[in-house]
């Protein structure tokens, strides 16, 4: 081979190698970040931009919604302060009110009777944060990923994700595995991690009709509120509610351990 031909060949090889590593850098880098926010471990795995942007978004919302923080907007509202609410607090409260109407009061972020209304977004905040983080990642050019806050999970992209549903009474046992696909979300409400922490807002007493509720749908915020409502309503009324909704499927373990589910809920 002539020297000129060899130089051309070397040049072509160098260009190919550089192009290969540039493409890896642009399209194949994985990013994973974790944190502890909203009293829950958070894991974000993304193909594309740095997963820290989702963590930062959840942290920002936690600062707005955390009823234990003296500087949060919810705390200030509960103190009776007049403040200009952020768009996210307004939207989350608006969605909570819609869920209250949909569930006939089985879900309600307003607590207290006779002593003044107090707001607690604990039954919807995680789902809202997961949904906002998912939209932010998509807007930032992420190709696929998962935002996992244990009780609230959302995925996006062509990849599917297998999620185990914990048995509410047997720590090392699964009820089954759910496969989440593009645009889907999952929410679980149960009494196995934090005890009887879910309150029936209509009676102000602990909800005791279920051991756990797992829902699959497309909007993590709505699912978070709905899983709480179904837990309060119990298996029969809860499943009746779900059967009337579009793109929401559920599995319920009642107080006696009986497992029921909607017709479209699939386990692997």
N, C-alpha and C positions, 0 to 999 in steps of 0.2 A: 504494500500500500504506500502511495506517495505521501511525503510529509504533510502536504496540504490536506490530503484526505484524512490522515490520522488526526490532525488538529480539529478538523470538522467533526469527526466522530467523538473525540473527547469533549468538544463543546456541547454536542447534542446530549451526551450522557450526563454532563454536569447540569444542563438545563432540566432534564428529566428528574434527576435526584432532587434538585432544589424545588421543583414544582411539587414533587411528592411530599416533601416535608412541609411545604407551605400549606398544601391541602390538608394534611393531618392537623396542622395548627389551627386551621380555620374551621374544620368540620368535624373532627373526631376527638377533640379534647373533652374529657369528662370532668365534671366538677361536683364535689360533694362537700356539704357543710352541715354542721350540727350545732345545736344550741339548746338551752332550757328556757322556754318562754311560755307564758300563760300557764305556769305550773305544770308543764308537760315537756318531755323530750321532743325535739324537732329535728328531723333529718330531711335534707333536700338534696336530691340527685338530679343532675341536669346534663344533657348533651347540648353544649352551646356556651352561653355566657356564664360568668361566675355565679354559683349558687348563693353567694353572700347577699345578692340583691333581694332574694326572697326572704332570707333570714332577717335582713334589715327592715323589710316591709312588715313582717310579722311583729318585730320588736316595736316598730312605730305604732302599730295598731294596739299592741299591748299597753303602751303608754297612754293611749286614749281611753281604753275600755276597762283597765284594771281597777276594780272597786277598792282594792287595798292600798292603792297608791294615792297619797294625799293630793297629788297634782294632776290626776287624770280627769278627763272631762266628766266621766260618770260620777266620780267622787264629788266633784264640784256641784254637779246637778243635785246629788243627794244631800249636799249641805245647803241647798237652796240658793246657790249663787247664780246670778244672771251673767251668762257667758255667751259668746258667739261660738256655736258648735261647728266643728269641722264637718266637711262633707261626708266623711266616713261614719262619724257618729250619727249624723242625720239619716244616712242610708241604712245603717244597721238597725236603728230604732224603727225606721219605717218598715223594713222587712220583718222585724219582730212583731209589729202590730198586724201585718198581713198574716203571719203565722198564727197569731192569737185568734184572729177571725176564722181562719181555715180550720183550726182545731177546736173551735168552740170553747176557748179558754184553757185547754189542756196544756198549752204553752203560753207563758206570760212572763216577761222580764220585769214586771212591776211586782214588788213584794211589799207586804205590810197591809194590815187592816186596822183602821181606826187610829193608827199612830203615825200616819203619813206615808206616802208612797216612796219606796226606795227602788232604784233600778239595779238589776244584776244581769249582765249580758253573758254570764257563764254558760248558758245553754245554747248560745249562737255565735259567740266570739271566735272560737277556734275555726269553725266552718267558714265564717266570713273572712278570717285572716288567710286561710288556705286558698279560698277562691280568689282573693285579691292578689296573693302571691303568684298563683298560676297565671292570671291575666298579665301580670307584670313580666313574668318570664317569657311568655309568648310575645308580648310587645317588644321585648329586648332581643328577639330572634332565636330563642331556644327551640331546638328541634323536637326534643322529647324530654320527659322527666317525671318526677314524683315529688310531691310535698307530703310528708308523713308526720302528722301530729298525734299518732296512735289512735285516738278516737275519731279524728277527722283526717281523711286522706283524699288527695286529688291527683290525677295523672293527666298527661297530654302527650300527643305524638303517636306514631304508628305502633310503637312497642306496647305489648300487653304486660301487665304486672299481676303476679299471683299474691294474694293477701290471705293470710290465715286468720280465721275467726276463733278467738279464744273461747274455750268452754267456761262458762261463768262460775262453775263450782269446782272444776278439776284443773288446776293451774297448768299442768303439763299436757293437757289434752286440747285438741281442736274440734270445733263443731264441723269444720270443713274448710275448704279453700275457695275463695272467690277470685275470678279473673277479671280485673279491671282493664278496659280498653280505652281507646282514644276519647278524651273528654269526659270520662266517668269519674265519679267520686263515691266515697263510702263514709258512713258515719255510724258509730256504735255508742249506745248509752247502756250502762250497766251498773250493778251495785257491787262488783267484785274487786275493784281497786280502791274505791273511796267510801265503801259502805253505803248506807242509805242516805246519799247526799241529794237525790232528786226529790223535789217537793212538789206535791200536787198544788198548783196555785189556787185552785178552787176551794180547797179545804185547809191549806197551809200545814198539811201533815205529810210525812214521808210517803212516797209512792211505793207500794209493795205488791203490785200486781204482776210484776215481771222480774226476771233475773237479768236479762239482757235483750237488747234490740239492735239489729244491724240492718242498715238501709243502703241500697245502691241506687244512684241516679246520676244526674248531671251537674247539679248545683250544690256545692259543699255546704254553703251557708243554710240553704233551705233544709238540707238533709240533717244538719246538726239540730235545728229546731224541731224537725219532724220526729227524729229518733227519740228526743226527750218527750215529746207529746205522746207518742205511741207507748213509751214506757209508763207514762202516767195513766193512759187509757186502758191498758191491758191488752191481751192477745186478741180477743174477739172484736172489740170496738176499734182497736188500733189497726187490725188488718182490714176491717171494713173501710176505714179512712184511706188506707193505702191503695186499695183496689179501685177507688174512685179517682186516683191521681195518674197523670201521664208520666211515663219514664221514671217511675219510682217503684222499686221492689224491696221487699223486706223479709227478714227472718226474726221471729220472736220466740224467746224462751220464757214461759210464764213462771209464776211463783212456785209451781209444783215441778218444774223442770220439763214440761211438755214443750216440744218444738213444733212451731207452725210457721208457714211462710206463704207469701203470695205466689200465684201461679207462675210468674215469670222469674222468680228468684232461683238462680242456678248455682249449684255447688259442684266443684270438681271432685 
